[in-house]
Amino acid sequence: MQFETFNQSLKGIEPPEGITLYLLAMWYDGHNNWGKAHNIVDGLGDAAAYWVHAYLHRKEGDSCNADYWYRKAGKKRTDISLEQEWEIIVRSLL
């Protein structure tokens, strides 16, 4: 799937079929459902999930918690916009 297709899917009410849990979380976040996005990645234990988790806590405004998840993901918190980070994460997961 291309980024543009994924991004266009946000206009619908259902996420695209066959996407990973990480992308599903990002889809729900893009659909303004932070809680559902967080619930999806909260129980996953790998670097991709940690990165999505970090982004979600950054979006929430919880910098300390976000930093913890960025470290677990092997990344550093960025100062780019949340929209830019969302796109970077989605593109890297596609």
QUIZIBEL-V78576 format. One line per field, one symbol per residue. ss: DSSP state (H for helix, E for strand, C for the rest). phi: phi as a letter, one per 20 degrees, with the letter a starting at -180 (. if undefined). burial: b if it has 24 or more other C-alpha atoms within 12 Angstrom, else e. A space follows every 10 residues. Layout:
ss=???
phi=???
burial=???
//
This chain:
ss=CCHHHHHHHC CCCCCCCCCC HHHHHHHHHH CCCHHHHHHH HHCCCCHHHH HHHHHHHHHH CCHHHHHHHH HHHCCCCCCC CHHHHHHHHH HHHC
phi=.eggffffff fedcfffmef ffffffffff emcgffgfff egeecbgfff ffgfgfffff nefffgggff ffemcdfddf fffffgfffg gfef
burial=eeeeebbebe eeeebbeeee bbbbbbbbbb beebeebbeb bbeeeeebbb bbbbbbbbbe eeeeebbebb eeeeeebeee ebeebbbebb eebb
//
